Amino acid sequence: MLGVGIDLIEIDRIERALDRHPRFAQRCFTPAEEGYCTSRRYPPQHFAARFAAKEAVGKALGIGMTRWHDVEVVRGRGAPTAILAGRCLRRAGDLGVVEVMLSLTHSRGMAAAVAILRGA
């Protein structure tokens, strides 16, 4: 294991951001992430979980978040994973990361994510 990050966020915080700032989703999420979240019954839960995942990946990499689109949360065969770009991808390469494993969860009020960086 090369790094671990965790993040917890209130779902209503993301819901308010989505309601108040029409471009929030475009700034923070890729078109594929937006499409997935908006296809769900209660989109704010899924947006919040992905937001937390991006934060957790940045923490695991030790750089925080620079550009939201540098981490894309995708559904693999069951478990979600992250596709990295830009500064996050460069940092992962420097660390020798071969896989970013994610675990996402949400309840009525909170969403959380854990990111684990696996090396060779």
MODELLER restraints for C-alpha pairs under 7 A, 6 or more apart:
rsr = mdl.restraints
at = mdl.atoms
rsr.add(forms.Gaussian(group=physical.xy_distance, feature=features.Distance(at['CA:1:A'], at['CA:116:A']), mean=7.00, stdev=0.5))
rsr.add(forms.Gaussian(group=physical.xy_distance, feature=features.Distance(at['CA:1:A'], at['CA:117:A']), mean=5.85, stdev=0.5))
rsr.add(forms.Gaussian(group=physical.xy_distance, feature=features.Distance(at['CA:1:A'], at['CA:118:A']), mean=4.84, stdev=0.5))
rsr.add(forms.Gaussian(group=physical.xy_distance, feature=features.Distance(at['CA:1:A'], at['CA:119:A']), mean=6.19, stdev=0.5))
rsr.add(forms.Gaussian(group=physical.xy_distance, feature=features.Distance(at['CA:2:A'], at['CA:117:A']), mean=5.27, stdev=0.5))
rsr.add(forms.Gaussian(group=physical.xy_distance, feature=features.Distance(at['CA:2:A'], at['CA:118:A']), mean=5.73, stdev=0.5))
rsr.add(forms.Gaussian(group=physical.xy_distance, feature=features.Distance(at['CA:2:A'], at['CA:119:A']), mean=6.10, stdev=0.5))
rsr.add(forms.Gaussian(group=physical.xy_distance, feature=features.Distance(at['CA:3:A'], at['CA:60:A']), mean=4.77, stdev=0.5))
rsr.add(forms.Gaussian(group=physical.xy_distance, feature=features.Distance(at['CA:3:A'], at['CA:61:A']), mean=6.45, stdev=0.5))
rsr.add(forms.Gaussian(group=physical.xy_distance, feature=features.Distance(at['CA:3:A'], at['CA:116:A']), mean=5.84, stdev=0.5))
rsr.add(forms.Gaussian(group=physical.xy_distance, feature=features.Distance(at['CA:3:A'], at['CA:117:A']), mean=5.01, stdev=0.5))
rsr.add(forms.Gaussian(group=physical.xy_distance, feature=features.Distance(at['CA:4:A'], at['CA:60:A']), mean=4.41, stdev=0.5))
rsr.add(forms.Gaussian(group=physical.xy_distance, feature=features.Distance(at['CA:4:A'], at['CA:115:A']), mean=5.56, stdev=0.5))
rsr.add(forms.Gaussian(group=physical.xy_distance, feature=features.Distance(at['CA:4:A'], at['CA:116:A']), mean=4.55, stdev=0.5))
rsr.add(forms.Gaussian(group=physical.xy_distance, feature=features.Distance(at['CA:4:A'], at['CA:117:A']), mean=6.27, stdev=0.5))
rsr.add(forms.Gaussian(group=physical.xy_distance, feature=features.Distance(at['CA:5:A'], at['CA:56:A']), mean=4.43, stdev=0.5))
rsr.add(forms.Gaussian(group=physical.xy_distance, feature=features.Distance(at['CA:5:A'], at['CA:57:A']), mean=6.01, stdev=0.5))
rsr.add(forms.Gaussian(group=physical.xy_distance, feature=features.Distance(at['CA:5:A'], at['CA:59:A']), mean=4.90, stdev=0.5))
rsr.add(forms.Gaussian(group=physical.xy_distance, feature=features.Distance(at['CA:5:A'], at['CA:60:A']), mean=4.20, stdev=0.5))
rsr.add(forms.Gaussian(group=physical.xy_distance, feature=features.Distance(at['CA:5:A'], at['CA:114:A']), mean=5.69, stdev=0.5))
rsr.add(forms.Gaussian(group=physical.xy_distance, feature=features.Distance(at['CA:5:A'], at['CA:115:A']), mean=5.11, stdev=0.5))
rsr.add(forms.Gaussian(group=physical.xy_distance, feature=features.Distance(at['CA:5:A'], at['CA:116:A']), mean=6.66, stdev=0.5))
rsr.add(forms.Gaussian(group=physical.xy_distance, feature=features.Distance(at['CA:6:A'], at['CA:56:A']), mean=4.59, stdev=0.5))
rsr.add(forms.Gaussian(group=physical.xy_distance, feature=features.Distance(at['CA:6:A'], at['CA:113:A']), mean=5.64, stdev=0.5))
rsr.add(forms.Gaussian(group=physical.xy_distance, feature=features.Distance(at['CA:6:A'], at['CA:114:A']), mean=4.41, stdev=0.5))
rsr.add(forms.Gaussian(group=physical.xy_distance, feature=features.Distance(at['CA:6:A'], at['CA:115:A']), mean=6.33, stdev=0.5))
rsr.add(forms.Gaussian(group=physical.xy_distance, feature=features.Distance(at['CA:7:A'], at['CA:52:A']), mean=5.19, stdev=0.5))
rsr.add(forms.Gaussian(group=physical.xy_distance, feature=features.Distance(at['CA:7:A'], at['CA:53:A']), mean=6.98, stdev=0.5))
rsr.add(forms.Gaussian(group=physical.xy_distance, feature=features.Distance(at['CA:7:A'], at['CA:55:A']), mean=6.21, stdev=0.5))
rsr.add(forms.Gaussian(group=physical.xy_distance, feature=features.Distance(at['CA:7:A'], at['CA:56:A']), mean=5.23, stdev=0.5))
rsr.add(forms.Gaussian(group=physical.xy_distance, feature=features.Distance(at['CA:7:A'], at['CA:112:A']), mean=5.58, stdev=0.5))
rsr.add(forms.Gaussian(group=physical.xy_distance, feature=features.Distance(at['CA:7:A'], at['CA:113:A']), mean=5.47, stdev=0.5))
rsr.add(forms.Gaussian(group=physical.xy_distance, feature=features.Distance(at['CA:7:A'], at['CA:114:A']), mean=6.70, stdev=0.5))
rsr.add(forms.Gaussian(group=physical.xy_distance, feature=features.Distance(at['CA:8:A'], at['CA:52:A']), mean=6.11, stdev=0.5))
rsr.add(forms.Gaussian(group=physical.xy_distance, feature=features.Distance(at['CA:8:A'], at['CA:110:A']), mean=6.95, stdev=0.5))
rsr.add(forms.Gaussian(group=physical.xy_distance, feature=features.Distance(at['CA:8:A'], at['CA:111:A']), mean=5.79, stdev=0.5))
rsr.add(forms.Gaussian(group=physical.xy_distance, feature=features.Distance(at['CA:8:A'], at['CA:112:A']), mean=4.32, stdev=0.5))
rsr.add(forms.Gaussian(group=physical.xy_distance, feature=features.Distance(at['CA:8:A'], at['CA:113:A']), mean=6.69, stdev=0.5))
rsr.add(forms.Gaussian(group=physical.xy_distance, feature=features.Distance(at['CA:9:A'], at['CA:48:A']), mean=6.83, stdev=0.5))
rsr.add(forms.Gaussian(group=physical.xy_distance, feature=features.Distance(at['CA:9:A'], at['CA:52:A']), mean=6.41, stdev=0.5))
rsr.add(forms.Gaussian(group=physical.xy_distance, feature=features.Distance(at['CA:9:A'], at['CA:110:A']), mean=5.70, stdev=0.5))
rsr.add(forms.Gaussian(group=physical.xy_distance, feature=features.Distance(at['CA:9:A'], at['CA:111:A']), mean=5.40, stdev=0.5))
rsr.add(forms.Gaussian(group=physical.xy_distance, feature=features.Distance(at['CA:9:A'], at['CA:112:A']), mean=6.35, stdev=0.5))
rsr.add(forms.Gaussian(group=physical.xy_distance, feature=features.Distance(at['CA:10:A'], at['CA:109:A']), mean=5.86, stdev=0.5))
rsr.add(forms.Gaussian(group=physical.xy_distance, feature=features.Distance(at['CA:10:A'], at['CA:110:A']), mean=4.54, stdev=0.5))
rsr.add(forms.Gaussian(group=physical.xy_distance, feature=features.Distance(at['CA:10:A'], at['CA:111:A']), mean=6.35, stdev=0.5))
rsr.add(forms.Gaussian(group=physical.xy_distance, feature=features.Distance(at['CA:11:A'], at['CA:44:A']), mean=6.33, stdev=0.5))
rsr.add(forms.Gaussian(group=physical.xy_distance, feature=features.Distance(at['CA:11:A'], at['CA:45:A']), mean=5.91, stdev=0.5))
rsr.add(forms.Gaussian(group=physical.xy_distance, feature=features.Distance(at['CA:11:A'], at['CA:48:A']), mean=5.62, stdev=0.5))
rsr.add(forms.Gaussian(group=physical.xy_distance, feature=features.Distance(at['CA:11:A'], at['CA:109:A']), mean=5.47, stdev=0.5))
rsr.add(forms.Gaussian(group=physical.xy_distance, feature=features.Distance(at['CA:11:A'], at['CA:110:A']), mean=5.25, stdev=0.5))
rsr.add(forms.Gaussian(group=physical.xy_distance, feature=features.Distance(at['CA:11:A'], at['CA:111:A']), mean=6.25, stdev=0.5))
rsr.add(forms.Gaussian(group=physical.xy_distance, feature=features.Distance(at['CA:12:A'], at['CA:109:A']), mean=6.97, stdev=0.5))
rsr.add(forms.Gaussian(group=physical.xy_distance, feature=features.Distance(at['CA:14:A'], at['CA:44:A']), mean=6.44, stdev=0.5))
rsr.add(forms.Gaussian(group=physical.xy_distance, feature=features.Distance(at['CA:14:A'], at['CA:48:A']), mean=5.87, stdev=0.5))
rsr.add(forms.Gaussian(group=physical.xy_distance, feature=features.Distance(at['CA:15:A'], at['CA:44:A']), mean=5.32, stdev=0.5))
rsr.add(forms.Gaussian(group=physical.xy_distance, feature=features.Distance(at['CA:17:A'], at['CA:24:A']), mean=6.54, stdev=0.5))
rsr.add(forms.Gaussian(group=physical.xy_distance, feature=features.Distance(at['CA:18:A'], at['CA:24:A']), mean=5.91, stdev=0.5))
rsr.add(forms.Gaussian(group=physical.xy_distance, feature=features.Distance(at['CA:18:A'], at['CA:25:A']), mean=6.52, stdev=0.5))
rsr.add(forms.Gaussian(group=physical.xy_distance, feature=features.Distance(at['CA:25:A'], at['CA:34:A']), mean=6.90, stdev=0.5))
rsr.add(forms.Gaussian(group=physical.xy_distance, feature=features.Distance(at['CA:27:A'], at['CA:68:A']), mean=6.99, stdev=0.5))
rsr.add(forms.Gaussian(group=physical.xy_distance, feature=features.Distance(at['CA:28:A'], at['CA:68:A']), mean=4.91, stdev=0.5))
rsr.add(forms.Gaussian(group=physical.xy_distance, feature=features.Distance(at['CA:28:A'], at['CA:69:A']), mean=6.41, stdev=0.5))
rsr.add(forms.Gaussian(group=physical.xy_distance, feature=features.Distance(at['CA:29:A'], at['CA:68:A']), mean=6.69, stdev=0.5))
rsr.add(forms.Gaussian(group=physical.xy_distance, feature=features.Distance(at['CA:29:A'], at['CA:69:A']), mean=6.21, stdev=0.5))
rsr.add(forms.Gaussian(group=physical.xy_distance, feature=features.Distance(at['CA:30:A'], at['CA:69:A']), mean=6.16, stdev=0.5))
rsr.add(forms.Gaussian(group=physical.xy_distance, feature=features.Distance(at['CA:30:A'], at['CA:72:A']), mean=6.67, stdev=0.5))
rsr.add(forms.Gaussian(group=physical.xy_distance, feature=features.Distance(at['CA:33:A'], at['CA:73:A']), mean=6.82, stdev=0.5))
rsr.add(forms.Gaussian(group=physical.xy_distance, feature=features.Distance(at['CA:37:A'], at['CA:43:A']), mean=5.01, stdev=0.5))
rsr.add(forms.Gaussian(group=physical.xy_distance, feature=features.Distance(at['CA:37:A'], at['CA:46:A']), mean=5.35, stdev=0.5))
rsr.add(forms.Gaussian(group=physical.xy_distance, feature=features.Distance(at['CA:37:A'], at['CA:47:A']), mean=5.92, stdev=0.5))
rsr.add(forms.Gaussian(group=physical.xy_distance, feature=features.Distance(at['CA:45:A'], at['CA:106:A']), mean=6.55, stdev=0.5))
rsr.add(forms.Gaussian(group=physical.xy_distance, feature=features.Distance(at['CA:45:A'], at['CA:111:A']), mean=6.80, stdev=0.5))
rsr.add(forms.Gaussian(group=physical.xy_distance, feature=features.Distance(at['CA:48:A'], at['CA:111:A']), mean=5.90, stdev=0.5))
rsr.add(forms.Gaussian(group=physical.xy_distance, feature=features.Distance(at['CA:49:A'], at['CA:104:A']), mean=6.01, stdev=0.5))
rsr.add(forms.Gaussian(group=physical.xy_distance, feature=features.Distance(at['CA:49:A'], at['CA:105:A']), mean=6.63, stdev=0.5))
rsr.add(forms.Gaussian(group=physical.xy_distance, feature=features.Distance(at['CA:49:A'], at['CA:106:A']), mean=6.70, stdev=0.5))
rsr.add(forms.Gaussian(group=physical.xy_distance, feature=features.Distance(at['CA:49:A'], at['CA:111:A']), mean=5.07, stdev=0.5))
rsr.add(forms.Gaussian(group=physical.xy_distance, feature=features.Distance(at['CA:49:A'], at['CA:112:A']), mean=5.89, stdev=0.5))
rsr.add(forms.Gaussian(group=physical.xy_distance, feature=features.Distance(at['CA:49:A'], at['CA:113:A']), mean=6.45, stdev=0.5))
rsr.add(forms.Gaussian(group=physical.xy_distance, feature=features.Distance(at['CA:50:A'], at['CA:73:A']), mean=6.39, stdev=0.5))
rsr.add(forms.Gaussian(group=physical.xy_distance, feature=features.Distance(at['CA:52:A'], at['CA:112:A']), mean=5.83, stdev=0.5))
rsr.add(forms.Gaussian(group=physical.xy_distance, feature=features.Distance(at['CA:52:A'], at['CA:113:A']), mean=5.43, stdev=0.5))
rsr.add(forms.Gaussian(group=physical.xy_distance, feature=features.Distance(at['CA:53:A'], at['CA:113:A']), mean=4.92, stdev=0.5))
rsr.add(forms.Gaussian(group=physical.xy_distance, feature=features.Distance(at['CA:53:A'], at['CA:114:A']), mean=6.68, stdev=0.5))
rsr.add(forms.Gaussian(group=physical.xy_distance, feature=features.Distance(at['CA:53:A'], at['CA:115:A']), mean=6.85, stdev=0.5))
rsr.add(forms.Gaussian(group=physical.xy_distance, feature=features.Distance(at['CA:54:A'], at['CA:71:A']), mean=5.87, stdev=0.5))
rsr.add(forms.Gaussian(group=physical.xy_distance, feature=features.Distance(at['CA:55:A'], at['CA:64:A']), mean=6.75, stdev=0.5))
rsr.add(forms.Gaussian(group=physical.xy_distance, feature=features.Distance(at['CA:55:A'], at['CA:65:A']), mean=6.29, stdev=0.5))
rsr.add(forms.Gaussian(group=physical.xy_distance, feature=features.Distance(at['CA:56:A'], at['CA:113:A']), mean=6.37, stdev=0.5))
rsr.add(forms.Gaussian(group=physical.xy_distance, feature=features.Distance(at['CA:56:A'], at['CA:114:A']), mean=5.92, stdev=0.5))
rsr.add(forms.Gaussian(group=physical.xy_distance, feature=features.Distance(at['CA:56:A'], at['CA:115:A']), mean=5.50, stdev=0.5))
rsr.add(forms.Gaussian(group=physical.xy_distance, feature=features.Distance(at['CA:57:A'], at['CA:115:A']), mean=5.40, stdev=0.5))
rsr.add(forms.Gaussian(group=physical.xy_distance, feature=features.Distance(at['CA:58:A'], at['CA:64:A']), mean=4.12, stdev=0.5))
rsr.add(forms.Gaussian(group=physical.xy_distance, feature=features.Distance(at['CA:58:A'], at['CA:65:A']), mean=5.09, stdev=0.5))
rsr.add(forms.Gaussian(group=physical.xy_distance, feature=features.Distance(at['CA:60:A'], at['CA:115:A']), mean=6.50, stdev=0.5))
rsr.add(forms.Gaussian(group=physical.xy_distance, feature=features.Distance(at['CA:60:A'], at['CA:116:A']), mean=6.82, stdev=0.5))
rsr.add(forms.Gaussian(group=physical.xy_distance, feature=features.Distance(at['CA:60:A'], at['CA:117:A']), mean=6.88, stdev=0.5))
rsr.add(forms.Gaussian(group=physical.xy_distance, feature=features.Distance(at['CA:61:A'], at['CA:91:A']), mean=6.76, stdev=0.5))
rsr.add(forms.Gaussian(group=physical.xy_distance, feature=features.Distance(at['CA:61:A'], at['CA:92:A']), mean=6.72, stdev=0.5))
rsr.add(forms.Gaussian(group=physical.xy_distance, feature=features.Distance(at['CA:70:A'], at['CA:84:A']), mean=5.47, stdev=0.5))
rsr.add(forms.Gaussian(group=physical.xy_distance, feature=features.Distance(at['CA:70:A'], at['CA:85:A']), mean=4.49, stdev=0.5))
rsr.add(forms.Gaussian(group=physical.xy_distance, feature=features.Distance(at['CA:70:A'], at['CA:86:A']), mean=5.60, stdev=0.5))
rsr.add(forms.Gaussian(group=physical.xy_distance, feature=features.Distance(at['CA:70:A'], at['CA:88:A']), mean=6.04, stdev=0.5))
rsr.add(forms.Gaussian(group=physical.xy_distance, feature=features.Distance(at['CA:71:A'], at['CA:82:A']), mean=6.21, stdev=0.5))
rsr.add(forms.Gaussian(group=physical.xy_distance, feature=features.Distance(at['CA:71:A'], at['CA:83:A']), mean=5.81, stdev=0.5))
rsr.add(forms.Gaussian(group=physical.xy_distance, feature=features.Distance(at['CA:71:A'], at['CA:84:A']), mean=4.82, stdev=0.5))
rsr.add(forms.Gaussian(group=physical.xy_distance, feature=features.Distance(at['CA:71:A'], at['CA:85:A']), mean=6.47, stdev=0.5))
rsr.add(forms.Gaussian(group=physical.xy_distance, feature=features.Distance(at['CA:72:A'], at['CA:82:A']), mean=5.42, stdev=0.5))
rsr.add(forms.Gaussian(group=physical.xy_distance, feature=features.Distance(at['CA:72:A'], at['CA:83:A']), mean=5.08, stdev=0.5))
rsr.add(forms.Gaussian(group=physical.xy_distance, feature=features.Distance(at['CA:72:A'], at['CA:84:A']), mean=6.49, stdev=0.5))
rsr.add(forms.Gaussian(group=physical.xy_distance, feature=features.Distance(at['CA:73:A'], at['CA:80:A']), mean=6.61, stdev=0.5))
rsr.add(forms.Gaussian(group=physical.xy_distance, feature=features.Distance(at['CA:73:A'], at['CA:81:A']), mean=5.79, stdev=0.5))
rsr.add(forms.Gaussian(group=physical.xy_distance, feature=features.Distance(at['CA:73:A'], at['CA:82:A']), mean=4.60, stdev=0.5))
rsr.add(forms.Gaussian(group=physical.xy_distance, feature=features.Distance(at['CA:73:A'], at['CA:83:A']), mean=6.51, stdev=0.5))
rsr.add(forms.Gaussian(group=physical.xy_distance, feature=features.Distance(at['CA:74:A'], at['CA:80:A']), mean=5.51, stdev=0.5))
rsr.add(forms.Gaussian(group=physical.xy_distance, feature=features.Distance(at['CA:74:A'], at['CA:81:A']), mean=5.47, stdev=0.5))
rsr.add(forms.Gaussian(group=physical.xy_distance, feature=features.Distance(at['CA:74:A'], at['CA:82:A']), mean=5.97, stdev=0.5))
rsr.add(forms.Gaussian(group=physical.xy_distance, feature=features.Distance(at['CA:75:A'], at['CA:81:A']), mean=6.24, stdev=0.5))
rsr.add(forms.Gaussian(group=physical.xy_distance, feature=features.Distance(at['CA:80:A'], at['CA:102:A']), mean=5.81, stdev=0.5))
rsr.add(forms.Gaussian(group=physical.xy_distance, feature=features.Distance(at['CA:80:A'], at['CA:103:A']), mean=6.93, stdev=0.5))
rsr.add(forms.Gaussian(group=physical.xy_distance, feature=features.Distance(at['CA:81:A'], at['CA:100:A']), mean=6.13, stdev=0.5))
rsr.add(forms.Gaussian(group=physical.xy_distance, feature=features.Distance(at['CA:81:A'], at['CA:101:A']), mean=5.49, stdev=0.5))
rsr.add(forms.Gaussian(group=physical.xy_distance, feature=features.Distance(at['CA:81:A'], at['CA:102:A']), mean=5.44, stdev=0.5))
rsr.add(forms.Gaussian(group=physical.xy_distance, feature=features.Distance(at['CA:82:A'], at['CA:100:A']), mean=5.90, stdev=0.5))
rsr.add(forms.Gaussian(group=physical.xy_distance, feature=features.Distance(at['CA:96:A'], at['CA:119:A']), mean=5.63, stdev=0.5))
rsr.add(forms.Gaussian(group=physical.xy_distance, feature=features.Distance(at['CA:97:A'], at['CA:117:A']), mean=6.05, stdev=0.5))
rsr.add(forms.Gaussian(group=physical.xy_distance, feature=features.Distance(at['CA:97:A'], at['CA:118:A']), mean=5.59, stdev=0.5))
rsr.add(forms.Gaussian(group=physical.xy_distance, feature=features.Distance(at['CA:97:A'], at['CA:119:A']), mean=4.61, stdev=0.5))
rsr.add(forms.Gaussian(group=physical.xy_distance, feature=features.Distance(at['CA:98:A'], at['CA:118:A']), mean=5.87, stdev=0.5))
rsr.add(forms.Gaussian(group=physical.xy_distance, feature=features.Distance(at['CA:98:A'], at['CA:119:A']), mean=5.19, stdev=0.5))
rsr.add(forms.Gaussian(group=physical.xy_distance, feature=features.Distance(at['CA:98:A'], at['CA:120:A']), mean=6.11, stdev=0.5))
rsr.add(forms.Gaussian(group=physical.xy_distance, feature=features.Distance(at['CA:99:A'], at['CA:117:A']), mean=6.00, stdev=0.5))
rsr.add(forms.Gaussian(group=physical.xy_distance, feature=features.Distance(at['CA:99:A'], at['CA:118:A']), mean=5.15, stdev=0.5))
rsr.add(forms.Gaussian(group=physical.xy_distance, feature=features.Distance(at['CA:99:A'], at['CA:119:A']), mean=6.92, stdev=0.5))
rsr.add(forms.Gaussian(group=physical.xy_distance, feature=features.Distance(at['CA:100:A'], at['CA:115:A']), mean=6.64, stdev=0.5))
rsr.add(forms.Gaussian(group=physical.xy_distance, feature=features.Distance(at['CA:100:A'], at['CA:116:A']), mean=5.83, stdev=0.5))
rsr.add(forms.Gaussian(group=physical.xy_distance, feature=features.Distance(at['CA:100:A'], at['CA:117:A']), mean=4.82, stdev=0.5))
rsr.add(forms.Gaussian(group=physical.xy_distance, feature=features.Distance(at['CA:100:A'], at['CA:118:A']), mean=6.34, stdev=0.5))
rsr.add(forms.Gaussian(group=physical.xy_distance, feature=features.Distance(at['CA:101:A'], at['CA:115:A']), mean=5.67, stdev=0.5))
rsr.add(forms.Gaussian(group=physical.xy_distance, feature=features.Distance(at['CA:101:A'], at['CA:116:A']), mean=5.12, stdev=0.5))
rsr.add(forms.Gaussian(group=physical.xy_distance, feature=features.Distance(at['CA:101:A'], at['CA:117:A']), mean=6.40, stdev=0.5))
rsr.add(forms.Gaussian(group=physical.xy_distance, feature=features.Distance(at['CA:102:A'], at['CA:113:A']), mean=6.90, stdev=0.5))
rsr.add(forms.Gaussian(group=physical.xy_distance, feature=features.Distance(at['CA:102:A'], at['CA:114:A']), mean=5.65, stdev=0.5))
rsr.add(forms.Gaussian(group=physical.xy_distance, feature=features.Distance(at['CA:102:A'], at['CA:115:A']), mean=4.66, stdev=0.5))
rsr.add(forms.Gaussian(group=physical.xy_distance, feature=features.Distance(at['CA:102:A'], at['CA:116:A']), mean=6.48, stdev=0.5))
rsr.add(forms.Gaussian(group=physical.xy_distance, feature=features.Distance(at['CA:103:A'], at['CA:113:A']), mean=5.53, stdev=0.5))
rsr.add(forms.Gaussian(group=physical.xy_distance, feature=features.Distance(at['CA:103:A'], at['CA:114:A']), mean=5.22, stdev=0.5))
rsr.add(forms.Gaussian(group=physical.xy_distance, feature=features.Distance(at['CA:103:A'], at['CA:115:A']), mean=6.70, stdev=0.5))
rsr.add(forms.Gaussian(group=physical.xy_distance, feature=features.Distance(at['CA:104:A'], at['CA:112:A']), mean=5.84, stdev=0.5))
rsr.add(forms.Gaussian(group=physical.xy_distance, feature=features.Distance(at['CA:104:A'], at['CA:113:A']), mean=4.45, stdev=0.5))
rsr.add(forms.Gaussian(group=physical.xy_distance, feature=features.Distance(at['CA:104:A'], at['CA:114:A']), mean=6.68, stdev=0.5))
rsr.add(forms.Gaussian(group=physical.xy_distance, feature=features.Distance(at['CA:105:A'], at['CA:111:A']), mean=5.71, stdev=0.5))
rsr.add(forms.Gaussian(group=physical.xy_distance, feature=features.Distance(at['CA:105:A'], at['CA:112:A']), mean=5.36, stdev=0.5))
rsr.add(forms.Gaussian(group=physical.xy_distance, feature=features.Distance(at['CA:105:A'], at['CA:113:A']), mean=6.41, stdev=0.5))
rsr.add(forms.Gaussian(group=physical.xy_distance, feature=features.Distance(at['CA:106:A'], at['CA:112:A']), mean=6.17, stdev=0.5))
